[in-house]
Amino acid sequence: MEEPEMQLKGKKVTDKFTESVYVLANEPSVALYRLQEHVRRSLPELAQHKADMQRWEEQSQGAIYTVEYACR
């Protein structure tokens, strides 16, 4: 008769543990940490992309000005 009681207690412990891990994994501070890590990894690439786009925009504006000047 002791075995079913032990199984019940073991199930209760594992259920509580699983619930605690689930709550911890979905806590807002953990989500903010994951977001921070994502931004930290992505930011250098995004900054480089922005710099490239600005350089291309300047080159395009220069080419447009040259074409407009040549058409006049």
All heavy atoms as a GROMACS GRO file, in nm:
protein
  593
    1MET      N    1   0.081  -0.119   0.000
    1MET     CA    2   0.000   0.000   0.000
    1MET      C    3   0.086   0.126   0.000
    1MET      O    4   0.039   0.232  -0.035
    1MET     CB    5  -0.092  -0.004   0.122
    1MET     CG    6  -0.206   0.094   0.109
    1MET     SD    7  -0.312   0.088   0.249
    1MET     CE    8  -0.459   0.028   0.176
    2GLU      N    9   0.209   0.113   0.035
    2GLU     CA   10   0.298   0.228   0.041
    2GLU      C   11   0.337   0.276  -0.099
    2GLU      O   12   0.361   0.393  -0.120
    2GLU     CB   13   0.423   0.193   0.122
    2GLU     CG   14   0.500   0.313   0.166
    2GLU     CD   15   0.609   0.274   0.263
    2GLU    OE1   16   0.580   0.218   0.368
    2GLU    OE2   17   0.724   0.300   0.228
    3GLU      N   18   0.343   0.185  -0.194
    3GLU     CA   19   0.385   0.219  -0.330
    3GLU      C   20   0.290   0.318  -0.398
    3GLU      O   21   0.337   0.417  -0.455
    3GLU     CB   22   0.401   0.094  -0.414
    3GLU     CG   23   0.463   0.123  -0.549
    3GLU     CD   24   0.486  -0.004  -0.628
    3GLU    OE1   25   0.536  -0.102  -0.570
    3GLU    OE2   26   0.453  -0.002  -0.745
    4PRO      N   27   0.160   0.300  -0.395
    4PRO     CA   28   0.071   0.399  -0.457
    4PRO      C   29   0.084   0.537  -0.391
    4PRO      O   30   0.077   0.640  -0.459
    4PRO     CB   31  -0.070   0.342  -0.436
    4PRO     CG   32  -0.051   0.196  -0.419
    4PRO     CD   33   0.083   0.181  -0.353
    5GLU      N   34   0.105   0.537  -0.260
    5GLU     CA   35   0.122   0.664  -0.190
    5GLU      C   36   0.250   0.734  -0.237
    5GLU      O   37   0.252   0.855  -0.260
    5GLU     CB   38   0.128   0.640  -0.039
    5GLU     CG   39   0.135   0.768   0.043
    5GLU     CD   40   0.139   0.740   0.192
    5GLU    OE1   41   0.088   0.635   0.236
    5GLU    OE2   42   0.195   0.824   0.263
    6MET      N   43   0.356   0.658  -0.254
    6MET     CA   44   0.484   0.714  -0.302
    6MET      C   45   0.469   0.764  -0.446
    6MET      O   46   0.524   0.867  -0.482
    6MET     CB   47   0.595   0.609  -0.293
    6MET     CG   48   0.639   0.579  -0.152
    6MET     SD   49   0.704   0.724  -0.068
    6MET     CE   50   0.859   0.739  -0.150
    7GLN      N   51   0.395   0.689  -0.527
    7GLN     CA   52   0.373   0.732  -0.665
    7GLN      C   53   0.295   0.863  -0.668
    7GLN      O   54   0.326   0.952  -0.748
    7GLN     CB   55   0.300   0.623  -0.743
    7GLN     CG   56   0.387   0.506  -0.779
    7GLN     CD   57   0.309   0.400  -0.858
    7GLN    OE1   58   0.187   0.405  -0.869
    7GLN    NE2   59   0.383   0.304  -0.913
    8LEU      N   60   0.196   0.874  -0.583
    8LEU     CA   61   0.117   0.997  -0.577
    8LEU      C   62   0.204   1.114  -0.533
    8LEU      O   63   0.198   1.223  -0.593
    8LEU     CB   64  -0.002   0.979  -0.482
    8LEU     CG   65  -0.096   1.100  -0.468
    8LEU    CD1   66  -0.160   1.132  -0.602
    8LEU    CD2   67  -0.202   1.072  -0.363
    9LYS      N   68   0.285   1.094  -0.432
    9LYS     CA   69   0.375   1.201  -0.385
    9LYS      C   70   0.477   1.237  -0.494
    9LYS      O   71   0.507   1.354  -0.516
    9LYS     CB   72   0.447   1.158  -0.257
    9LYS     CG   73   0.357   1.159  -0.136
    9LYS     CD   74   0.433   1.120  -0.011
    9LYS     CE   75   0.340   1.122   0.110
    9LYS     NZ   76   0.412   1.085   0.233
   10GLY      N   77   0.530   1.137  -0.560
   10GLY     CA   78   0.625   1.162  -0.670
   10GLY      C   79   0.561   1.239  -0.783
   10GLY      O   80   0.621   1.331  -0.840
   11LYS      N   81   0.436   1.205  -0.816
   11LYS     CA   82   0.366   1.277  -0.922
   11LYS      C   83   0.342   1.421  -0.882
   11LYS      O   84   0.358   1.512  -0.963
   11LYS     CB   85   0.234   1.208  -0.954
   11LYS     CG   86   0.157   1.278  -1.066
   11LYS     CD   87   0.046   1.193  -1.117
   11LYS     CE   88  -0.039   1.255  -1.222
   11LYS     NZ   89   0.011   1.366  -1.296
   12LYS      N   90   0.306   1.445  -0.756
   12LYS     CA   91   0.284   1.581  -0.708
   12LYS      C   92   0.412   1.664  -0.717
   12LYS      O   93   0.411   1.779  -0.761
   12LYS     CB   94   0.233   1.582  -0.564
   12LYS     CG   95   0.087   1.544  -0.550
   12LYS     CD   96   0.044   1.553  -0.404
   12LYS     CE   97  -0.100   1.516  -0.386
   12LYS     NZ   98  -0.143   1.523  -0.244
   13VAL      N   99   0.524   1.602  -0.678
   13VAL     CA  100   0.653   1.672  -0.682
   13VAL      C  101   0.690   1.706  -0.827
   13VAL      O  102   0.729   1.819  -0.857
   13VAL     CB  103   0.763   1.588  -0.615
   13VAL    CG1  104   0.900   1.646  -0.644
   13VAL    CG2  105   0.739   1.581  -0.465
   14THR      N  106   0.677   1.609  -0.915
   14THR     CA  107   0.713   1.636  -1.055
   14THR      C  108   0.619   1.738  -1.118
   14THR      O  109   0.663   1.822  -1.198
   14THR     CB  110   0.714   1.507  -1.138
   14THR    OG1  111   0.587   1.443  -1.128
   14THR    CG2  112   0.823   1.413  -1.092
   15ASP      N  113   0.491   1.734  -1.085
   15ASP     CA  114   0.397   1.832  -1.138
   15ASP      C  115   0.432   1.973  -1.091
   15ASP      O  116   0.432   2.068  -1.170
   15ASP     CB  117   0.253   1.798  -1.098
   15ASP     CG  118   0.198   1.678  -1.173
   15ASP    OD1  119   0.260   1.637  -1.273
   15ASP    OD2  120   0.091   1.627  -1.130
   16LYS      N  121   0.464   1.988  -0.963
   16LYS     CA  122   0.502   2.119  -0.909
   16LYS      C  123   0.632   2.167  -0.973
   16LYS      O  124   0.646   2.284  -1.008
   16LYS     CB  125   0.518   2.113  -0.757
   16LYS     CG  126   0.389   2.107  -0.682
   16LYS     CD  127   0.318   2.239  -0.692
   16LYS     CE  128   0.193   2.238  -0.606
   16LYS     NZ  129   0.122   2.363  -0.614
   17PHE      N  130   0.727   2.076  -0.990
   17PHE     CA  131   0.854   2.112  -1.052
   17PHE      C  132   0.832   2.158  -1.197
   17PHE      O  133   0.886   2.259  -1.240
   17PHE     CB  134   0.951   1.994  -1.047
   17PHE     CG  135   1.084   2.025  -1.108
   17PHE    CD1  136   1.176   2.105  -1.042
   17PHE    CD2  137   1.118   1.974  -1.232
   17PHE    CE1  138   1.299   2.133  -1.098
   17PHE    CE2  139   1.240   2.002  -1.290
   17PHE     CZ  140   1.332   2.082  -1.222
   18THR      N  141   0.752   2.082  -1.271
   18THR     CA  142   0.722   2.117  -1.410
   18THR      C  143   0.654   2.253  -1.418
   18THR      O  144   0.688   2.336  -1.503
   18THR     CB  145   0.633   2.009  -1.475
   18THR    OG1  146   0.700   1.884  -1.466
   18THR    CG2  147   0.603   2.041  -1.619
   19GLU      N  148   0.560   2.277  -1.329
   19GLU     CA  149   0.490   2.406  -1.327
   19GLU      C  150   0.586   2.520  -1.296
   19GLU      O  151   0.581   2.625  -1.360
   19GLU     CB  152   0.378   2.402  -1.223
   19GLU     CG  153   0.298   2.530  -1.215
   19GLU     CD  154   0.192   2.526  -1.106
   19GLU    OE1  155   0.158   2.416  -1.057
   19GLU    OE2  156   0.144   2.634  -1.071
   20SER      N  157   0.676   2.498  -1.202
   20SER     CA  158   0.774   2.601  -1.165
   20SER      C  159   0.867   2.632  -1.282
   20SER      O  160   0.896   2.749  -1.309
   20SER     CB  161   0.855   2.556  -1.044
   20SER     OG  162   0.772   2.541  -0.932
   21VAL      N  163   0.913   2.530  -1.351
   21VAL     CA  164   1.001   2.550  -1.466
   21VAL      C  165   0.926   2.624  -1.577
   21VAL      O  166   0.980   2.715  -1.640
   21VAL     CB  167   1.057   2.416  -1.517
   21VAL    CG1  168   1.126   2.432  -1.651
   21VAL    CG2  169   1.152   2.356  -1.414
   22TYR      N  170   0.801   2.588  -1.599
   22TYR     CA  171   0.720   2.654  -1.701
   22TYR      C  172   0.702   2.802  -1.668
   22TYR      O  173   0.718   2.889  -1.754
   22TYR     CB  174   0.584   2.585  -1.713
   22TYR     CG  175   0.493   2.650  -1.814
   22TYR    CD1  176   0.509   2.624  -1.950
   22TYR    CD2  177   0.391   2.736  -1.776
   22TYR    CE1  178   0.427   2.683  -2.044
   22TYR    CE2  179   0.309   2.795  -1.869
   22TYR     CZ  180   0.328   2.770  -2.003
   22TYR     OH  181   0.247   2.829  -2.095
   23VAL      N  182   0.670   2.833  -1.544
   23VAL     CA  183   0.652   2.972  -1.502
   23VAL      C  184   0.782   3.050  -1.518
   23VAL      O  185   0.783   3.162  -1.568
   23VAL     CB  186   0.599   2.979  -1.357
   23VAL    CG1  187   0.607   3.120  -1.302
   23VAL    CG2  188   0.456   2.929  -1.350
   24LEU      N  189   0.892   2.990  -1.474
   24LEU     CA  190   1.021   3.057  -1.485
   24LEU      C  191   1.058   3.082  -1.631
   24LEU      O  192   1.108   3.190  -1.666
   24LEU     CB  193   1.129   2.973  -1.418
   24LEU     CG  194   1.270   3.030  -1.420
   24LEU    CD1  195   1.275   3.162  -1.344
   24LEU    CD2  196   1.368   2.931  -1.360
   25ALA      N  197   1.035   2.986  -1.717
   25ALA     CA  198   1.070   3.000  -1.859
   25ALA      C  199   0.986   3.106  -1.929
   25ALA      O  200   1.030   3.165  -2.028
   25ALA     CB  201   1.055   2.866  -1.930
   26ASN      N  202   0.867   3.132  -1.879
   26ASN     CA  203   0.778   3.229  -1.943
   26ASN      C  204   0.766   3.359  -1.864
   26ASN      O  205   0.677   3.440  -1.890
   26ASN     CB  206   0.640   3.167  -1.963
   26ASN     CG  207   0.645   3.058  -2.067
   26ASN    OD1  208   0.684   3.082  -2.179
   26ASN    ND2  209   0.608   2.939  -2.028
   27GLU      N  210   0.855   3.381  -1.772
   27GLU     CA  211   0.853   3.503  -1.692
   27GLU      C  212   0.891   3.622  -1.780
   27GLU      O  213   0.978   3.610  -1.867
   27GLU     CB  214   0.952   3.488  -1.576
   27GLU     CG  215   0.948   3.603  -1.480
   27GLU     CD  216   1.039   3.578  -1.362
   27GLU    OE1  217   1.020   3.479  -1.291
   27GLU    OE2  218   1.130   3.659  -1.344
   28PRO      N  219   0.829   3.737  -1.761
   28PRO     CA  220   0.859   3.854  -1.845
   28PRO      C  221   1.006   3.894  -1.844
   28PRO      O  222   1.059   3.935  -1.948
   28PRO     CB  223   0.772   3.964  -1.786
   28PRO     CG  224   0.659   3.893  -1.722
   28PRO     CD  225   0.717   3.764  -1.671
   29SER      N  226   1.074   3.882  -1.731
   29SER     CA  227   1.215   3.921  -1.728
   29SER      C  228   1.298   3.830  -1.817
   29SER      O  229   1.396   3.874  -1.878
   29SER     CB  230   1.269   3.922  -1.586
   29SER     OG  231   1.262   3.793  -1.530
   30VAL      N  232   1.262   3.703  -1.826
   30VAL     CA  233   1.333   3.611  -1.916
   30VAL      C  234   1.307   3.650  -2.060
   30VAL      O  235   1.398   3.650  -2.144
   30VAL     CB  236   1.291   3.464  -1.889
   30VAL    CG1  237   1.355   3.371  -1.990
   30VAL    CG2  238   1.329   3.423  -1.748
   31ALA      N  239   1.185   3.688  -2.090
   31ALA     CA  240   1.152   3.732  -2.226
   31ALA      C  241   1.230   3.858  -2.262
   31ALA      O  242   1.282   3.870  -2.373
   31ALA     CB  243   1.002   3.758  -2.238
   32LEU      N  244   1.241   3.950  -2.168
   32LEU     CA  245   1.319   4.072  -2.194
   32LEU      C  246   1.466   4.040  -2.213
   32LEU      O  247   1.533   4.100  -2.298
   32LEU     CB  248   1.300   4.172  -2.080
   32LEU     CG  249   1.161   4.233  -2.070
   32LEU    CD1  250   1.150   4.321  -1.946
   32LEU    CD2  251   1.128   4.314  -2.194
   33TYR      N  252   1.519   3.945  -2.138
   33TYR     CA  253   1.658   3.903  -2.155
   33TYR      C  254   1.678   3.845  -2.294
   33TYR      O  255   1.776   3.877  -2.362
   33TYR     CB  256   1.695   3.800  -2.048
   33TYR     CG  257   1.830   3.739  -2.071
   33TYR    CD1  258   1.946   3.809  -2.041
   33TYR    CD2  259   1.842   3.610  -2.124
   33TYR    CE1  260   2.070   3.753  -2.064
   33TYR    CE2  261   1.966   3.554  -2.145
   33TYR     CZ  262   2.080   3.626  -2.115
   33TYR     OH  263   2.203   3.569  -2.138
   34ARG      N  264   1.585   3.760  -2.338
   34ARG     CA  265   1.597   3.701  -2.472
   34ARG      C  266   1.589   3.808  -2.580
   34ARG      O  267   1.662   3.803  -2.679
   34ARG     CB  268   1.488   3.596  -2.492
   34ARG     CG  269   1.510   3.474  -2.409
   34ARG     CD  270   1.399   3.373  -2.429
   34ARG     NE  271   1.421   3.255  -2.346
   34ARG     CZ  272   1.326   3.172  -2.313
   34ARG    NH1  273   1.203   3.190  -2.357
   34ARG    NH2  274   1.352   3.067  -2.238
   35LEU      N  275   1.502   3.905  -2.560
   35LEU     CA  276   1.491   4.016  -2.655
   35LEU      C  277   1.621   4.096  -2.658
   35LEU      O  278   1.670   4.133  -2.766
   35LEU     CB  279   1.374   4.106  -2.616
   35LEU     CG  280   1.344   4.223  -2.708
   35LEU    CD1  281   1.305   4.174  -2.846
   35LEU    CD2  282   1.230   4.305  -2.649
   36GLN      N  283   1.678   4.123  -2.542
   36GLN     CA  284   1.804   4.196  -2.534
   36GLN      C  285   1.915   4.121  -2.607
   36GLN      O  286   1.993   4.181  -2.681
   36GLN     CB  287   1.843   4.216  -2.387
   36GLN     CG  288   1.978   4.281  -2.369
   36GLN     CD  289   2.026   4.274  -2.225
   36GLN    OE1  290   1.968   4.207  -2.142
   36GLN    NE2  291   2.134   4.343  -2.197
   37GLU      N  292   1.922   3.991  -2.588
   37GLU     CA  293   2.024   3.911  -2.656
   37GLU      C  294   2.005   3.915  -2.808
   37GLU      O  295   2.101   3.924  -2.883
   37GLU     CB  296   2.020   3.767  -2.605
   37GLU     CG  297   2.078   3.750  -2.468
   37GLU     CD  298   2.225   3.787  -2.464
   37GLU    OE1  299   2.303   3.731  -2.541
   37GLU    OE2  300   2.260   3.874  -2.381
   38HIS      N  301   1.880   3.908  -2.852
   38HIS     CA  302   1.853   3.915  -2.995
   38HIS      C  303   1.898   4.049  -3.053
   38HIS      O  304   1.963   4.055  -3.158
   38HIS     CB  305   1.704   3.895  -3.022
   38HIS     CG  306   1.665   3.916  -3.164
   38HIS    ND1  307   1.698   3.827  -3.264
   38HIS    CD2  308   1.598   4.017  -3.224
   38HIS    CE1  309   1.653   3.873  -3.379
   38HIS    NE2  310   1.592   3.988  -3.357
   39VAL      N  311   1.866   4.157  -2.984
   39VAL     CA  312   1.905   4.291  -3.030
   39VAL      C  313   2.057   4.304  -3.030
   39VAL      O  314   2.116   4.356  -3.124
   39VAL     CB  315   1.840   4.401  -2.942
   39VAL    CG1  316   1.900   4.537  -2.971
   39VAL    CG2  317   1.690   4.402  -2.966
   40ARG      N  318   2.121   4.254  -2.926
   40ARG     CA  319   2.267   4.261  -2.916
   40ARG      C  320   2.334   4.188  -3.033
   40ARG      O  321   2.433   4.236  -3.089
   40ARG     CB  322   2.315   4.201  -2.784
   40ARG     CG  323   2.464   4.216  -2.761
   40ARG     CD  324   2.509   4.150  -2.632
   40ARG     NE  325   2.489   4.007  -2.631
   40ARG     CZ  326   2.568   3.918  -2.691
   40ARG    NH1  327   2.671   3.959  -2.760
   40ARG    NH2  328   2.542   3.790  -2.685
   41ARG      N  329   2.278   4.075  -3.074
   41ARG     CA  330   2.336   4.000  -3.185
   41ARG      C  331   2.303   4.064  -3.320
   41ARG      O  332   2.384   4.058  -3.412
   41ARG     CB  333   2.285   3.856  -3.184
   41ARG     CG  334   2.355   3.770  -3.084
   41ARG     CD  335   2.316   3.624  -3.099
   41ARG     NE  336   2.281   3.573  -2.968
   41ARG     CZ  337   2.161   3.529  -2.934
   41ARG    NH1  338   2.066   3.524  -3.022
   41ARG    NH2  339   2.138   3.488  -2.812
   42SER      N  340   2.186   4.124  -3.333
   42SER     CA  341   2.141   4.175  -3.462
   42SER      C  342   2.187   4.317  -3.490
   42SER      O  343   2.195   4.357  -3.607
   42SER     CB  344   1.988   4.173  -3.468
   42SER     OG  345   1.940   4.043  -3.448
   43LEU      N  346   2.213   4.396  -3.388
   43LEU     CA  347   2.241   4.537  -3.406
   43LEU      C  348   2.361   4.567  -3.495
   43LEU      O  349   2.351   4.653  -3.583
   43LEU     CB  350   2.257   4.606  -3.269
   43LEU     CG  351   2.255   4.757  -3.272
   43LEU    CD1  352   2.124   4.808  -3.330
   43LEU    CD2  353   2.276   4.812  -3.132
   44PRO      N  354   2.476   4.502  -3.479
   44PRO     CA  355   2.589   4.534  -3.567
   44PRO      C  356   2.556   4.514  -3.716
   44PRO      O  357   2.591   4.597  -3.799
   44PRO     CB  358   2.699   4.438  -3.522
   44PRO     CG  359   2.665   4.405  -3.382
   44PRO     CD  360   2.515   4.405  -3.376
   45GLU      N  361   2.486   4.407  -3.746
   45GLU     CA  362   2.449   4.381  -3.886
   45GLU      C  363   2.352   4.486  -3.937
   45GLU      O  364   2.365   4.535  -4.050
   45GLU     CB  365   2.387   4.242  -3.899
   45GLU     CG  366   2.352   4.204  -4.040
   45GLU     CD  367   2.290   4.066  -4.049
   45GLU    OE1  368   2.304   3.986  -3.956
   45GLU    OE2  369   2.225   4.040  -4.152
   46LEU      N  370   2.256   4.525  -3.854
   46LEU     CA  371   2.160   4.628  -3.894
   46LEU      C  372   2.228   4.763  -3.912
   46LEU      O  373   2.195   4.838  -4.004
   46LEU     CB  374   2.048   4.639  -3.791
   46LEU     CG  375   1.952   4.520  -3.785
   46LEU    CD1  376   1.857   4.536  -3.667
   46LEU    CD2  377   1.874   4.509  -3.914
   47ALA      N  378   2.323   4.796  -3.826
   47ALA     CA  379   2.395   4.922  -3.838
   47ALA      C  380   2.476   4.925  -3.968
   47ALA      O  381   2.480   5.028  -4.037
   47ALA     CB  382   2.486   4.944  -3.718
   48GLN      N  383   2.539   4.813  -4.000
   48GLN     CA  384   2.616   4.805  -4.126
   48GLN      C  385   2.523   4.820  -4.246
   48GLN      O  386   2.555   4.889  -4.342
   48GLN     CB  387   2.693   4.673  -4.133
   48GLN     CG  388   2.778   4.658  -4.257
   48GLN     CD  389   2.885   4.765  -4.265
   48GLN    OE1  390   2.953   4.790  -4.167
   48GLN    NE2  391   2.899   4.826  -4.380
   49HIS      N  392   2.408   4.755  -4.240
   49HIS     CA  393   2.310   4.764  -4.349
   49HIS      C  394   2.263   4.908  -4.367
   49HIS      O  395   2.252   4.958  -4.479
   49HIS     CB  396   2.193   4.672  -4.320
   49HIS     CG  397   2.092   4.665  -4.430
   49HIS    ND1  398   2.118   4.608  -4.553
   49HIS    CD2  399   1.965   4.711  -4.436
   49HIS    CE1  400   2.012   4.618  -4.629
   49HIS    NE2  401   1.916   4.680  -4.561
   50LYS      N  402   2.239   4.977  -4.256
   50LYS     CA  403   2.196   5.117  -4.263
   50LYS      C  404   2.304   5.203  -4.326
   50LYS      O  405   2.275   5.288  -4.412
   50LYS     CB  406   2.163   5.169  -4.123
   50LYS     CG  407   2.119   5.313  -4.123
   50LYS     CD  408   2.092   5.363  -3.984
   50LYS     CE  409   2.055   5.512  -3.988
   50LYS     NZ  410   2.034   5.567  -3.856
   51ALA      N  411   2.429   5.183  -4.286
   51ALA     CA  412   2.540   5.260  -4.344
   51ALA      C  413   2.552   5.234  -4.494
   51ALA      O  414   2.573   5.326  -4.573
   51ALA     CB  415   2.670   5.225  -4.272
   52ASP      N  416   2.537   5.106  -4.534
   52ASP     CA  417   2.542   5.073  -4.677
   52ASP      C  418   2.430   5.142  -4.754
   52ASP      O  419   2.452   5.197  -4.862
   52ASP     CB  420   2.531   4.921  -4.697
   52ASP     CG  421   2.654   4.847  -4.648
   52ASP    OD1  422   2.760   4.909  -4.626
   52ASP    OD2  423   2.642   4.723  -4.628
   53MET      N  424   2.310   5.139  -4.697
   53MET     CA  425   2.196   5.202  -4.764
   53MET      C  426   2.216   5.353  -4.777
   53MET      O  427   2.183   5.412  -4.882
   53MET     CB  428   2.066   5.172  -4.688
   53MET     CG  429   2.026   5.026  -4.689
   53MET     SD  430   1.998   4.960  -4.854
   53MET     CE  431   1.850   5.044  -4.898
   54GLN      N  432   2.270   5.417  -4.674
   54GLN     CA  433   2.295   5.560  -4.682
   54GLN      C  434   2.400   5.592  -4.788
   54GLN      O  435   2.386   5.689  -4.862
   54GLN     CB  436   2.339   5.614  -4.545
   54GLN     CG  437   2.227   5.620  -4.445
   54GLN     CD  438   2.273   5.659  -4.306
   54GLN    OE1  439   2.387   5.636  -4.268
   54GLN    NE2  440   2.182   5.716  -4.229
   55ARG      N  441   2.503   5.510  -4.797
   55ARG     CA  442   2.607   5.530  -4.899
   55ARG      C  443   2.548   5.512  -5.039
   55ARG      O  444   2.574   5.592  -5.129
   55ARG     CB  445   2.723   5.433  -4.875
   55ARG     CG  446   2.843   5.462  -4.962
   55ARG     CD  447   2.965   5.380  -4.926
   55ARG     NE  448   2.939   5.237  -4.927
   55ARG     CZ  449   2.935   5.159  -4.819
   55ARG    NH1  450   2.953   5.212  -4.699
   55ARG    NH2  451   2.911   5.030  -4.828
   56TRP      N  452   2.463   5.410  -5.056
   56TRP     CA  453   2.400   5.389  -5.187
   56TRP      C  454   2.306   5.504  -5.222
   56TRP      O  455   2.294   5.542  -5.337
   56TRP     CB  456   2.325   5.257  -5.190
   56TRP     CG  457   2.414   5.136  -5.184
   56TRP    CD1  458   2.546   5.129  -5.220
   56TRP    CD2  459   2.378   5.007  -5.138
   56TRP    NE1  460   2.593   5.002  -5.199
   56TRP    CE2  461   2.493   4.925  -5.149
   56TRP    CE3  462   2.261   4.952  -5.088
   56TRP    CZ2  463   2.493   4.791  -5.113
   56TRP    CZ3  464   2.262   4.818  -5.053
   56TRP    CH2  465   2.376   4.739  -5.065
   57GLU      N  466   2.237   5.556  -5.122
   57GLU     CA  467   2.147   5.669  -5.147
   57GLU      C  468   2.226   5.790  -5.193
   57GLU      O  469   2.187   5.859  -5.289
   57GLU     CB  470   2.068   5.703  -5.021
   57GLU     CG  471   1.971   5.819  -5.043
   57GLU     CD  472   1.898   5.859  -4.917
   57GLU    OE1  473   1.941   5.822  -4.807
   57GLU    OE2  474   1.797   5.930  -4.931
   58GLU      N  475   2.340   5.817  -5.129
   58GLU     CA  476   2.424   5.930  -5.170
   58GLU      C  477   2.475   5.911  -5.312
   58GLU      O  478   2.475   6.005  -5.392
   58GLU     CB  479   2.541   5.945  -5.073
   58GLU     CG  480   2.502   5.995  -4.936
   58GLU     CD  481   2.617   5.992  -4.838
   58GLU    OE1  482   2.731   5.957  -4.877
   58GLU    OE2  483   2.593   6.021  -4.720
   59GLN      N  484   2.518   5.790  -5.344
   59GLN     CA  485   2.567   5.763  -5.480
   59GLN      C  486   2.455   5.778  -5.582
   59GLN      O  487   2.476   5.833  -5.692
   59GLN     CB  488   2.627   5.623  -5.487
   59GLN     CG  489   2.756   5.608  -5.410
   59GLN     CD  490   2.804   5.464  -5.405
   59GLN    OE1  491   2.734   5.371  -5.446
   59GLN    NE2  492   2.924   5.444  -5.352
   60SER      N  493   2.336   5.732  -5.546
   60SER     CA  494   2.221   5.743  -5.638
   60SER      C  495   2.185   5.889  -5.659
   60SER      O  496   2.157   5.930  -5.773
   60SER     CB  497   2.100   5.668  -5.581
   60SER     OG  498   2.128   5.531  -5.569
   61GLN      N  499   2.183   5.966  -5.552
   61GLN     CA  500   2.152   6.109  -5.566
   61GLN      C  501   2.254   6.178  -5.654
   61GLN      O  502   2.219   6.263  -5.736
   61GLN     CB  503   2.145   6.176  -5.428
   61GLN     CG  504   2.027   6.135  -5.345
   61GLN     CD  505   1.895   6.174  -5.409
   61GLN    OE1  506   1.884   6.274  -5.479
   61GLN    NE2  507   1.794   6.092  -5.387
   62GLY      N  508   2.381   6.140  -5.639
   62GLY     CA  509   2.485   6.198  -5.725
   62GLY      C  510   2.464   6.160  -5.870
   62GLY      O  511   2.477   6.244  -5.960
   63ALA      N  512   2.428   6.035  -5.895
   63ALA     CA  513   2.404   5.990  -6.033
   63ALA      C  514   2.282   6.060  -6.091
   63ALA      O  515   2.282   6.101  -6.209
   63ALA     CB  516   2.386   5.839  -6.036
   64ILE      N  517   2.178   6.076  -6.012
   64ILE     CA  518   2.056   6.145  -6.060
   64ILE      C  519   2.089   6.290  -6.094
   64ILE      O  520   2.045   6.342  -6.198
   64ILE     CB  521   1.945   6.135  -5.954
   64ILE    CG1  522   1.893   5.991  -5.945
   64ILE    CG2  523   1.831   6.231  -5.986
   64ILE    CD1  524   1.801   5.966  -5.826
   65TYR      N  525   2.165   6.355  -6.009
   65TYR     CA  526   2.204   6.494  -6.035
   65TYR      C  527   2.284   6.502  -6.164
   65TYR      O  528   2.262   6.592  -6.247
   65TYR     CB  529   2.287   6.547  -5.917
   65TYR     CG  530   2.337   6.687  -5.940
   65TYR    CD1  531   2.252   6.796  -5.929
   65TYR    CD2  532   2.470   6.711  -5.973
   65TYR    CE1  533   2.298   6.925  -5.950
   65TYR    CE2  534   2.518   6.838  -5.994
   65TYR     CZ  535   2.431   6.946  -5.982
   65TYR     OH  536   2.477   7.074  -6.004
   66THR      N  537   2.376   6.408  -6.184
   66THR     CA  538   2.458   6.408  -6.306
   66THR      C  539   2.372   6.390  -6.430
   66THR      O  540   2.390   6.460  -6.531
   66THR     CB  541   2.564   6.296  -6.298
   66THR    OG1  542   2.645   6.316  -6.183
   66THR    CG2  543   2.652   6.293  -6.421
   67VAL      N  544   2.277   6.297  -6.425
   67VAL     CA  545   2.189   6.272  -6.540
   67VAL      C  546   2.101   6.394  -6.568
   67VAL      O  547   2.085   6.436  -6.682
   67VAL     CB  548   2.102   6.146  -6.515
   67VAL    CG1  549   1.992   6.134  -6.619
   67VAL    CG2  550   2.189   6.021  -6.514
   68GLU      N  551   2.045   6.453  -6.463
   68GLU     CA  552   1.963   6.573  -6.482
   68GLU      C  553   2.044   6.687  -6.539
   68GLU      O  554   1.997   6.762  -6.626
   68GLU     CB  555   1.899   6.614  -6.349
   68GLU     CG  556   1.787   6.522  -6.304
   68GLU     CD  557   1.730   6.561  -6.167
   68GLU    OE1  558   1.791   6.644  -6.097
   68GLU    OE2  559   1.626   6.504  -6.131
   69TYR      N  560   2.168   6.702  -6.492
   69TYR     CA  561   2.253   6.809  -6.542
   69TYR      C  562   2.289   6.785  -6.689
   69TYR      O  563   2.289   6.877  -6.770
   69TYR     CB  564   2.380   6.817  -6.457
   69TYR     CG  565   2.470   6.931  -6.495
   69TYR    CD1  566   2.439   7.061  -6.459
   69TYR    CD2  567   2.588   6.907  -6.568
   69TYR    CE1  568   2.523   7.166  -6.494
   69TYR    CE2  569   2.671   7.011  -6.602
   69TYR     CZ  570   2.640   7.140  -6.566
   69TYR     OH  571   2.721   7.243  -6.600
   70ALA      N  572   2.313   6.657  -6.724
   70ALA     CA  573   2.348   6.624  -6.862
   70ALA      C  574   2.229   6.644  -6.956
   70ALA      O  575   2.246   6.679  -7.074
   70ALA     CB  576   2.397   6.481  -6.871
   71CYS      N  577   2.106   6.624  -6.906
   71CYS     CA  578   1.987   6.639  -6.990
   71CYS      C  579   1.959   6.785  -7.020
   71CYS      O  580   1.894   6.816  -7.120
   71CYS     CB  581   1.867   6.574  -6.922
   71CYS     SG  582   1.874   6.394  -6.923
   72ARG      N  583   2.005   6.874  -6.936
   72ARG     CA  584   1.978   7.017  -6.959
   72ARG      C  585   2.070   7.067  -7.061
   72ARG      O  586   2.112   7.111  -7.138
   72ARG     CB  587   1.997   7.097  -6.829
   72ARG     CG  588   1.890   7.064  -6.730
   72ARG     CD  589   1.906   7.148  -6.606
   72ARG     NE  590   1.824   7.094  -6.500
   72ARG     CZ  591   1.845   7.110  -6.372
   72ARG    NH1  592   1.946   7.181  -6.332
   72ARG    NH2  593   1.766   7.058  -6.284
   0.00000   0.00000   0.00000
